[in-house]
Amino acid sequence: MEKILMKGNEALAEAAVRAGCRMYFGYPITPQTEISEYLSLRLPQVGGVFLQAETEVAAINMVYGASATGMRVMTSSSGPGISLKQEGLSALAIAELPCVVVNMVRGGPGVGNIQPAQSDYFQAVKGGGHGDYKVIVLAPSSVQELVDFTYRAFYLADKYCNPVIILGDGMLAQMMEPVIFAEPDFPPLPPKDWIIQGKGRGERKFIVCFALDPQKLEELNLKLQRKYRLMEEQETDFEVLGEDDAELLLVGFGTVGRILKTVVREGKKEGIKCALFRPITLFPFPYGQLKEEARRVGRVLVVEMNLGQMVEDVRLAVEGIVPVFFHGRTGGMIPKVEEILEKARQILRNEVYHESRF
């Protein structure tokens, strides 16, 4: 199969088209603008619709409308823009409308800068909008995974009638790597018998994002929770690699997970025995699997491009059975292999005390 050298943003956009996305609504913001630019050319070629909305708020509400008609639809942005979309995401979640949302995270808070970061972890996995809802969050670590996870995101969105977030960052968005567009063979999806087709086309239907009766709203929330539990049972995903007799378990997602693979390899050269645990789904988070790996290895070092967000879930996962250490960079700074190795050396020499804030 042919390999194509592509930039991350453009590879993701092409994968969206090949996955059946025919509607895109967005607003430009660095470092994800190439997604919009690519789709403005590509979607008309396949009979799709590209529309640059007047704001991010307008874009996410256009996603709501397009999804209600059964179309595969996507929007993309970066931190500040994703913040503006949160009310719409909450509405999509309660209305059980499928869509794909891409966040190429940049440094924050506020407008921050355009450098890569992972500081939108809380926003993505804890529900940045209001109410008791969850979205599936996929964390790619390469341009190939941007492609593969885009196919997967559209499938999962339709399977669960739920928004799915692809949580990348400015580095993944801008780097170029060879990719293969191998269309996955997913199981069949249920028919979309809930879509709105217009007057005169079948029975009258409503897709709303509210339930004014308290009992009905509670029933709806409990129904959503059952769906989220099913996601946890069926969709939790992660990667483990490294030494069988490792003395330190490194944990990182996305770009950091990629860096940690080099740390494992370089550490081995000087006798530092490390293993890597990389969560691929941030929701559902692989709590049980991480706990078992942490128990086996005995010590955990979490590395993030923020000041400590996923580390809270790691501490929940290990339940205090092993010490958890943290190393984070922020503001667009990327952790270097040598600085992570130095932290590992200090931990293994018992020169660092783990924090027990959580």
Disulfide bonds with the S-S distance in Angstrom:
none
